Amino acid sequence: MEKIMLNLNSLATMLCTCDLYAYDEAALTSDEWLEVEKNLKVHGLNGPGSLFGLNSDELMDILDISEYSAYKIVRRMKSIQFF
């Protein structure tokens, strides 16, 4: 059986969009995630992995997303150890 290799972009995508047992917070909806991905490209960021380490204010400023979407991203990124 082959090992699956995950990079930061795939980890960030799964953390933000998957309904995971370890999380009380809701995952981003498809529409919210599409907005994030679109704005990542517009601002020249290197994919979803670049979301790690950003706080909610930075996410709202850079990606022009709602405060609630930024909150959900930050909460999930901080709890990567559960993943």
Biopython code that builds the backbone (N, CA, C, O; Angstrom):
import numpy as np
from Bio.PDB.StructureBuilder import StructureBuilder

atoms = [
    (1, "MET", "N", (0.845, -1.181, 0.000)),
    (1, "MET", "CA", (0.000, 0.000, 0.000)),
    (1, "MET", "C", (0.887, 1.240, 0.000)),
    (1, "MET", "O", (1.843, 1.331, 0.770)),
    (2, "GLU", "N", (0.565, 2.182, -0.861)),
    (2, "GLU", "CA", (1.337, 3.413, -0.957)),
    (2, "GLU", "C", (0.952, 4.373, 0.160)),
    (2, "GLU", "O", (-0.200, 4.430, 0.589)),
    (3, "LYS", "N", (1.946, 5.126, 0.617)),
    (3, "LYS", "CA", (1.689, 6.159, 1.606)),
    (3, "LYS", "C", (1.154, 7.393, 0.908)),
    (3, "LYS", "O", (1.557, 7.721, -0.208)),
    (4, "ILE", "N", (0.252, 8.062, 1.573)),
    (4, "ILE", "CA", (-0.287, 9.309, 1.049)),
    (4, "ILE", "C", (0.537, 10.443, 1.644)),
    (4, "ILE", "O", (0.666, 10.559, 2.863)),
    (5, "MET", "N", (1.086, 11.269, 0.780)),
    (5, "MET", "CA", (1.886, 12.403, 1.221)),
    (5, "MET", "C", (1.031, 13.666, 1.162)),
    (5, "MET", "O", (0.505, 14.023, 0.108)),
    (6, "LEU", "N", (0.904, 14.323, 2.284)),
    (6, "LEU", "CA", (0.129, 15.557, 2.347)),
    (6, "LEU", "C", (1.082, 16.739, 2.474)),
    (6, "LEU", "O", (2.068, 16.673, 3.207)),
    (7, "ASN", "N", (0.788, 17.806, 1.767)),
    (7, "ASN", "CA", (1.566, 19.023, 1.931)),
    (7, "ASN", "C", (0.729, 20.039, 2.709)),
    (7, "ASN", "O", (-0.421, 19.770, 3.055)),
    (8, "LEU", "N", (1.309, 21.198, 2.979)),
    (8, "LEU", "CA", (0.584, 22.208, 3.768)),
    (8, "LEU", "C", (-0.698, 22.666, 3.084)),
    (8, "LEU", "O", (-1.688, 22.954, 3.757)),
    (9, "ASN", "N", (-0.695, 22.736, 1.760)),
    (9, "ASN", "CA", (-1.903, 23.161, 1.061)),
    (9, "ASN", "C", (-3.044, 22.170, 1.260)),
    (9, "ASN", "O", (-4.181, 22.576, 1.503)),
    (10, "SER", "N", (-2.751, 20.878, 1.160)),
    (10, "SER", "CA", (-3.820, 19.897, 1.335)),
    (10, "SER", "C", (-4.255, 19.810, 2.798)),
    (10, "SER", "O", (-5.437, 19.606, 3.078)),
    (11, "LEU", "N", (-3.320, 19.961, 3.727)),
    (11, "LEU", "CA", (-3.697, 19.979, 5.148)),
    (11, "LEU", "C", (-4.606, 21.165, 5.460)),
    (11, "LEU", "O", (-5.621, 21.013, 6.140)),
    (12, "ALA", "N", (-4.243, 22.333, 4.969)),
    (12, "ALA", "CA", (-5.055, 23.524, 5.215)),
    (12, "ALA", "C", (-6.450, 23.370, 4.620)),
    (12, "ALA", "O", (-7.441, 23.746, 5.245)),
    (13, "THR", "N", (-6.523, 22.820, 3.422)),
    (13, "THR", "CA", (-7.824, 22.619, 2.774)),
    (13, "THR", "C", (-8.689, 21.664, 3.579)),
    (13, "THR", "O", (-9.868, 21.937, 3.807)),
    (14, "MET", "N", (-8.122, 20.559, 4.006)),
    (14, "MET", "CA", (-8.892, 19.592, 4.791)),
    (14, "MET", "C", (-9.291, 20.161, 6.145)),
    (14, "MET", "O", (-10.419, 19.956, 6.593)),
    (15, "LEU", "N", (-8.381, 20.873, 6.800)),
    (15, "LEU", "CA", (-8.704, 21.461, 8.097)),
    (15, "LEU", "C", (-9.883, 22.422, 8.006)),
    (15, "LEU", "O", (-10.747, 22.446, 8.883)),
    (16, "CYS", "N", (-9.910, 23.201, 6.954)),
    (16, "CYS", "CA", (-10.935, 24.247, 6.838)),
    (16, "CYS", "C", (-12.262, 23.750, 6.296)),
    (16, "CYS", "O", (-13.303, 24.338, 6.586)),
    (17, "THR", "N", (-12.246, 22.675, 5.512)),
    (17, "THR", "CA", (-13.470, 22.297, 4.805)),
    (17, "THR", "C", (-14.095, 20.983, 5.242)),
    (17, "THR", "O", (-15.269, 20.744, 4.958)),
    (18, "CYS", "N", (-13.359, 20.137, 5.915)),
    (18, "CYS", "CA", (-13.893, 18.820, 6.289)),
    (18, "CYS", "C", (-14.646, 18.881, 7.606)),
    (18, "CYS", "O", (-14.276, 19.628, 8.512)),
    (19, "ASP", "N", (-15.681, 18.106, 7.702)),
    (19, "ASP", "CA", (-16.432, 17.980, 8.943)),
    (19, "ASP", "C", (-15.716, 16.934, 9.787)),
    (19, "ASP", "O", (-15.900, 15.733, 9.590)),
    (20, "LEU", "N", (-14.897, 17.401, 10.730)),
    (20, "LEU", "CA", (-14.056, 16.511, 11.518)),
    (20, "LEU", "C", (-14.590, 16.369, 12.933)),
    (20, "LEU", "O", (-15.071, 17.334, 13.527)),
    (21, "TYR", "N", (-14.503, 15.177, 13.457)),
    (21, "TYR", "CA", (-15.038, 14.847, 14.775)),
    (21, "TYR", "C", (-14.419, 15.698, 15.889)),
    (21, "TYR", "O", (-15.108, 16.054, 16.845)),
    (22, "ALA", "N", (-13.135, 16.025, 15.778)),
    (22, "ALA", "CA", (-12.420, 16.724, 16.850)),
    (22, "ALA", "C", (-12.784, 18.202, 16.964)),
    (22, "ALA", "O", (-12.355, 18.867, 17.906)),
    (23, "TYR", "N", (-13.563, 18.722, 16.026)),
    (23, "TYR", "CA", (-13.840, 20.151, 15.999)),
    (23, "TYR", "C", (-15.283, 20.463, 16.352)),
    (23, "TYR", "O", (-16.219, 19.856, 15.830)),
    (24, "ASP", "N", (-15.440, 21.426, 17.250)),
    (24, "ASP", "CA", (-16.774, 21.917, 17.569)),
    (24, "ASP", "C", (-17.218, 22.972, 16.555)),
    (24, "ASP", "O", (-18.410, 23.135, 16.294)),
    (25, "GLU", "N", (-16.234, 23.690, 15.984)),
    (25, "GLU", "CA", (-16.534, 24.747, 15.030)),
    (25, "GLU", "C", (-16.985, 24.153, 13.701)),
    (25, "GLU", "O", (-16.537, 23.082, 13.291)),
    (26, "ALA", "N", (-17.857, 24.856, 13.060)),
    (26, "ALA", "CA", (-18.322, 24.429, 11.744)),
    (26, "ALA", "C", (-17.216, 24.614, 10.719)),
    (26, "ALA", "O", (-16.394, 25.524, 10.826)),
    (27, "ALA", "N", (-17.210, 23.741, 9.731)),
    (27, "ALA", "CA", (-16.274, 23.883, 8.621)),
    (27, "ALA", "C", (-16.735, 25.022, 7.724)),
    (27, "ALA", "O", (-17.898, 25.422, 7.771)),
    (28, "LEU", "N", (-15.836, 25.539, 6.914)),
    (28, "LEU", "CA", (-16.227, 26.539, 5.940)),
    (28, "LEU", "C", (-17.145, 25.896, 4.911)),
    (28, "LEU", "O", (-16.946, 24.744, 4.526)),
    (29, "THR", "N", (-18.129, 26.628, 4.477)),
    (29, "THR", "CA", (-19.018, 26.130, 3.431)),
    (29, "THR", "C", (-18.268, 26.159, 2.100)),
    (29, "THR", "O", (-17.196, 26.755, 1.995)),
    (30, "SER", "N", (-18.829, 25.523, 1.109)),
    (30, "SER", "CA", (-18.218, 25.525, -0.223)),
    (30, "SER", "C", (-18.054, 26.944, -0.748)),
    (30, "SER", "O", (-17.019, 27.281, -1.324)),
    (31, "ASP", "N", (-19.071, 27.772, -0.552)),
    (31, "ASP", "CA", (-19.002, 29.157, -1.024)),
    (31, "ASP", "C", (-17.920, 29.950, -0.294)),
    (31, "ASP", "O", (-17.191, 30.724, -0.914)),
    (32, "GLU", "N", (-17.817, 29.758, 1.027)),
    (32, "GLU", "CA", (-16.786, 30.448, 1.794)),
    (32, "GLU", "C", (-15.393, 30.026, 1.328)),
    (32, "GLU", "O", (-14.504, 30.863, 1.169)),
    (33, "TRP", "N", (-15.209, 28.716, 1.109)),
    (33, "TRP", "CA", (-13.903, 28.232, 0.700)),
    (33, "TRP", "C", (-13.551, 28.697, -0.716)),
    (33, "TRP", "O", (-12.394, 29.020, -0.987)),
    (34, "LEU", "N", (-14.516, 28.735, -1.601)),
    (34, "LEU", "CA", (-14.260, 29.236, -2.956)),
    (34, "LEU", "C", (-13.811, 30.698, -2.921)),
    (34, "LEU", "O", (-12.932, 31.104, -3.682)),
    (35, "GLU", "N", (-14.416, 31.477, -2.040)),
    (35, "GLU", "CA", (-14.015, 32.878, -1.889)),
    (35, "GLU", "C", (-12.573, 32.977, -1.379)),
    (35, "GLU", "O", (-11.791, 33.797, -1.861)),
    (36, "VAL", "N", (-12.233, 32.136, -0.402)),
    (36, "VAL", "CA", (-10.865, 32.116, 0.125)),
    (36, "VAL", "C", (-9.878, 31.761, -0.985)),
    (36, "VAL", "O", (-8.879, 32.455, -1.169)),
    (37, "GLU", "N", (-10.148, 30.693, -1.721)),
    (37, "GLU", "CA", (-9.239, 30.266, -2.784)),
    (37, "GLU", "C", (-9.094, 31.336, -3.867)),
    (37, "GLU", "O", (-7.988, 31.591, -4.343)),
    (38, "LYS", "N", (-10.189, 31.953, -4.251)),
    (38, "LYS", "CA", (-10.148, 33.002, -5.263)),
    (38, "LYS", "C", (-9.267, 34.159, -4.805)),
    (38, "LYS", "O", (-8.445, 34.666, -5.569)),
    (39, "ASN", "N", (-9.444, 34.570, -3.559)),
    (39, "ASN", "CA", (-8.683, 35.700, -3.039)),
    (39, "ASN", "C", (-7.221, 35.354, -2.779)),
    (39, "ASN", "O", (-6.363, 36.235, -2.836)),
    (40, "LEU", "N", (-6.922, 34.093, -2.495)),
    (40, "LEU", "CA", (-5.525, 33.679, -2.376)),
    (40, "LEU", "C", (-4.804, 33.914, -3.702)),
    (40, "LEU", "O", (-3.690, 34.436, -3.728)),
    (41, "LYS", "N", (-5.442, 33.529, -4.788)),
    (41, "LYS", "CA", (-4.849, 33.697, -6.120)),
    (41, "LYS", "C", (-4.723, 35.171, -6.487)),
    (41, "LYS", "O", (-3.701, 35.594, -7.030)),
    (42, "VAL", "N", (-5.757, 35.952, -6.193)),
    (42, "VAL", "CA", (-5.752, 37.377, -6.526)),
    (42, "VAL", "C", (-4.589, 38.092, -5.834)),
    (42, "VAL", "O", (-3.967, 38.980, -6.417)),
    (43, "HIS", "N", (-4.300, 37.705, -4.599)),
    (43, "HIS", "CA", (-3.262, 38.374, -3.820)),
    (43, "HIS", "C", (-1.898, 37.697, -3.945)),
    (43, "HIS", "O", (-0.959, 38.059, -3.237)),
    (44, "GLY", "N", (-1.787, 36.719, -4.838)),
    (44, "GLY", "CA", (-0.500, 36.100, -5.123)),
    (44, "GLY", "C", (0.067, 35.233, -4.016)),
    (44, "GLY", "O", (1.281, 35.038, -3.942)),
    (45, "LEU", "N", (-0.792, 34.710, -3.155)),
    (45, "LEU", "CA", (-0.318, 33.823, -2.090)),
    (45, "LEU", "C", (-0.136, 32.414, -2.644)),
    (45, "LEU", "O", (-0.767, 32.043, -3.633)),
    (46, "ASN", "N", (0.717, 31.645, -2.012)),
    (46, "ASN", "CA", (1.088, 30.317, -2.505)),
    (46, "ASN", "C", (0.139, 29.219, -2.062)),
    (46, "ASN", "O", (0.600, 28.171, -1.607)),
    (47, "GLY", "N", (-1.133, 29.410, -2.173)),
    (47, "GLY", "CA", (-2.101, 28.381, -1.844)),
    (47, "GLY", "C", (-2.558, 28.429, -0.408)),
    (47, "GLY", "O", (-2.119, 29.282, 0.363)),
    (48, "PRO", "N", (-3.447, 27.508, -0.042)),
    (48, "PRO", "CA", (-4.038, 27.485, 1.297)),
    (48, "PRO", "C", (-3.024, 27.321, 2.423)),
    (48, "PRO", "O", (-3.293, 27.740, 3.549)),
    (49, "GLY", "N", (-1.878, 26.728, 2.152)),
    (49, "GLY", "CA", (-0.857, 26.569, 3.189)),
    (49, "GLY", "C", (-0.371, 27.901, 3.735)),
    (49, "GLY", "O", (0.148, 27.965, 4.849)),
    (50, "SER", "N", (-0.535, 28.960, 2.962)),
    (50, "SER", "CA", (-0.105, 30.283, 3.425)),
    (50, "SER", "C", (-1.043, 30.859, 4.489)),
    (50, "SER", "O", (-0.757, 31.914, 5.056)),
    (51, "LEU", "N", (-2.157, 30.178, 4.763)),
    (51, "LEU", "CA", (-3.079, 30.626, 5.809)),
    (51, "LEU", "C", (-2.533, 30.361, 7.212)),
    (51, "LEU", "O", (-2.914, 31.033, 8.171)),
    (52, "PHE", "N", (-1.639, 29.375, 7.325)),
    (52, "PHE", "CA", (-1.062, 29.054, 8.633)),
    (52, "PHE", "C", (-0.304, 30.267, 9.170)),
    (52, "PHE", "O", (0.477, 30.889, 8.450)),
    (53, "GLY", "N", (-0.536, 30.591, 10.418)),
    (53, "GLY", "CA", (0.176, 31.685, 11.067)),
    (53, "GLY", "C", (-0.478, 33.050, 10.935)),
    (53, "GLY", "O", (-0.023, 34.014, 11.550)),
    (54, "LEU", "N", (-1.534, 33.147, 10.145)),
    (54, "LEU", "CA", (-2.222, 34.429, 10.021)),
    (54, "LEU", "C", (-3.304, 34.539, 11.087)),
    (54, "LEU", "O", (-3.964, 33.553, 11.415)),
    (55, "ASN", "N", (-3.483, 35.735, 11.624)),
    (55, "ASN", "CA", (-4.567, 35.933, 12.588)),
    (55, "ASN", "C", (-5.817, 36.390, 11.850)),
    (55, "ASN", "O", (-5.778, 36.625, 10.642)),
    (56, "SER", "N", (-6.908, 36.515, 12.563)),
    (56, "SER", "CA", (-8.190, 36.815, 11.905)),
    (56, "SER", "C", (-8.188, 38.181, 11.235)),
    (56, "SER", "O", (-8.779, 38.341, 10.167)),
    (57, "ASP", "N", (-7.535, 39.172, 11.841)),
    (57, "ASP", "CA", (-7.475, 40.498, 11.213)),
    (57, "ASP", "C", (-6.713, 40.443, 9.889)),
    (57, "ASP", "O", (-7.125, 41.056, 8.904)),
    (58, "GLU", "N", (-5.610, 39.713, 9.869)),
    (58, "GLU", "CA", (-4.832, 39.571, 8.643)),
    (58, "GLU", "C", (-5.638, 38.851, 7.570)),
    (58, "GLU", "O", (-5.611, 39.237, 6.401)),
    (59, "LEU", "N", (-6.354, 37.806, 7.970)),
    (59, "LEU", "CA", (-7.185, 37.079, 7.010)),
    (59, "LEU", "C", (-8.253, 37.980, 6.410)),
    (59, "LEU", "O", (-8.483, 37.955, 5.201)),
    (60, "MET", "N", (-8.905, 38.774, 7.249)),
    (60, "MET", "CA", (-9.953, 39.661, 6.753)),
    (60, "MET", "C", (-9.375, 40.727, 5.825)),
    (60, "MET", "O", (-9.977, 41.053, 4.802)),
    (61, "ASP", "N", (-8.208, 41.272, 6.179)),
    (61, "ASP", "CA", (-7.587, 42.308, 5.353)),
    (61, "ASP", "C", (-7.066, 41.758, 4.032)),
    (61, "ASP", "O", (-7.325, 42.323, 2.969)),
    (62, "ILE", "N", (-6.330, 40.654, 4.104)),
    (62, "ILE", "CA", (-5.682, 40.101, 2.918)),
    (62, "ILE", "C", (-6.695, 39.451, 1.983)),
    (62, "ILE", "O", (-6.648, 39.653, 0.770)),
    (63, "LEU", "N", (-7.611, 38.669, 2.551)),
    (63, "LEU", "CA", (-8.525, 37.871, 1.734)),
    (63, "LEU", "C", (-9.896, 38.492, 1.539)),
    (63, "LEU", "O", (-10.704, 37.989, 0.758)),
    (64, "ASP", "N", (-10.162, 39.580, 2.242)),
    (64, "ASP", "CA", (-11.455, 40.247, 2.144)),
    (64, "ASP", "C", (-12.599, 39.257, 2.392)),
    (64, "ASP", "O", (-13.522, 39.127, 1.588)),
    (65, "ILE", "N", (-12.505, 38.561, 3.541)),
    (65, "ILE", "CA", (-13.536, 37.598, 3.930)),
    (65, "ILE", "C", (-14.231, 38.097, 5.186)),
    (65, "ILE", "O", (-13.767, 39.034, 5.836)),
    (66, "SER", "N", (-15.340, 37.467, 5.518)),
    (66, "SER", "CA", (-16.108, 37.875, 6.692)),
    (66, "SER", "C", (-15.358, 37.539, 7.980)),
    (66, "SER", "O", (-14.459, 36.699, 8.001)),
    (67, "GLU", "N", (-15.752, 38.214, 9.036)),
    (67, "GLU", "CA", (-15.147, 37.971, 10.342)),
    (67, "GLU", "C", (-15.405, 36.533, 10.790)),
    (67, "GLU", "O", (-14.530, 35.908, 11.389)),
    (68, "TYR", "N", (-16.579, 36.010, 10.510)),
    (68, "TYR", "CA", (-16.915, 34.642, 10.911)),
    (68, "TYR", "C", (-16.078, 33.614, 10.152)),
    (68, "TYR", "O", (-15.623, 32.633, 10.739)),
    (69, "SER", "N", (-15.876, 33.826, 8.868)),
    (69, "SER", "CA", (-15.029, 32.913, 8.089)),
    (69, "SER", "C", (-13.593, 32.942, 8.615)),
    (69, "SER", "O", (-12.951, 31.901, 8.760)),
    (70, "ALA", "N", (-13.108, 34.137, 8.894)),
    (70, "ALA", "CA", (-11.747, 34.268, 9.434)),
    (70, "ALA", "C", (-11.640, 33.565, 10.783)),
    (70, "ALA", "O", (-10.644, 32.894, 11.055)),
    (71, "TYR", "N", (-12.649, 33.713, 11.624)),
    (71, "TYR", "CA", (-12.673, 33.053, 12.928)),
    (71, "TYR", "C", (-12.591, 31.536, 12.759)),
    (71, "TYR", "O", (-11.813, 30.873, 13.446)),
    (72, "LYS", "N", (-13.393, 30.991, 11.847)),
    (72, "LYS", "CA", (-13.397, 29.540, 11.650)),
    (72, "LYS", "C", (-12.034, 29.042, 11.163)),
    (72, "LYS", "O", (-11.568, 27.989, 11.598)),
    (73, "ILE", "N", (-11.403, 29.785, 10.273)),
    (73, "ILE", "CA", (-10.089, 29.388, 9.769)),
    (73, "ILE", "C", (-9.064, 29.389, 10.894)),
    (73, "ILE", "O", (-8.316, 28.424, 11.053)),
    (74, "VAL", "N", (-9.025, 30.456, 11.667)),
    (74, "VAL", "CA", (-8.042, 30.570, 12.751)),
    (74, "VAL", "C", (-8.235, 29.471, 13.780)),
    (74, "VAL", "O", (-7.262, 28.854, 14.214)),
    (75, "ARG", "N", (-9.464, 29.219, 14.176)),
    (75, "ARG", "CA", (-9.743, 28.179, 15.180)),
    (75, "ARG", "C", (-9.278, 26.810, 14.699)),
    (75, "ARG", "O", (-8.703, 26.041, 15.469)),
    (76, "ARG", "N", (-9.521, 26.511, 13.450)),
    (76, "ARG", "CA", (-9.129, 25.207, 12.919)),
    (76, "ARG", "C", (-7.625, 25.115, 12.715)),
    (76, "ARG", "O", (-7.042, 24.059, 12.962)),
    (77, "MET", "N", (-6.992, 26.169, 12.281)),
    (77, "MET", "CA", (-5.541, 26.147, 12.076)),
    (77, "MET", "C", (-4.792, 25.978, 13.399)),
    (77, "MET", "O", (-3.747, 25.329, 13.450)),
    (78, "LYS", "N", (-5.334, 26.565, 14.466)),
    (78, "LYS", "CA", (-4.687, 26.456, 15.768)),
    (78, "LYS", "C", (-4.772, 25.047, 16.330)),
    (78, "LYS", "O", (-3.978, 24.682, 17.197)),
    (79, "SER", "N", (-5.698, 24.267, 15.862)),
    (79, "SER", "CA", (-5.892, 22.931, 16.430)),
    (79, "SER", "C", (-5.440, 21.832, 15.472)),
    (79, "SER", "O", (-6.042, 20.760, 15.421)),
    (80, "ILE", "N", (-4.391, 22.098, 14.725)),
    (80, "ILE", "CA", (-3.886, 21.123, 13.752)),
    (80, "ILE", "C", (-3.425, 19.833, 14.430)),
    (80, "ILE", "O", (-3.442, 18.772, 13.807)),
    (81, "GLN", "N", (-3.017, 19.910, 15.689)),
    (81, "GLN", "CA", (-2.529, 18.713, 16.388)),
    (81, "GLN", "C", (-3.603, 17.622, 16.492)),
    (81, "GLN", "O", (-3.267, 16.442, 16.597)),
    (82, "PHE", "N", (-4.880, 17.994, 16.464)),
    (82, "PHE", "CA", (-5.951, 16.998, 16.501)),
    (82, "PHE", "C", (-6.054, 16.238, 15.188)),
    (82, "PHE", "O", (-6.512, 15.097, 15.139)),
    (83, "PHE", "N", (-5.622, 16.896, 14.138)),
    (83, "PHE", "CA", (-5.709, 16.325, 12.805)),
    (83, "PHE", "C", (-4.665, 15.246, 12.664)),
    (83, "PHE", "O", (-4.559, 14.624, 11.608)),
]
sb = StructureBuilder()
sb.init_structure("model")
sb.init_model(0)
sb.init_chain("A")
sb.init_seg("    ")
for serial, (resi, resn, name, xyz) in enumerate(atoms, 1):
    if name == "N":
        sb.init_residue(resn, " ", resi, " ")
    sb.init_atom(name, np.array(xyz, "f"), 0.0, 1.0, " ", f" {name:<3s}", serial, name[0])
structure = sb.get_structure()
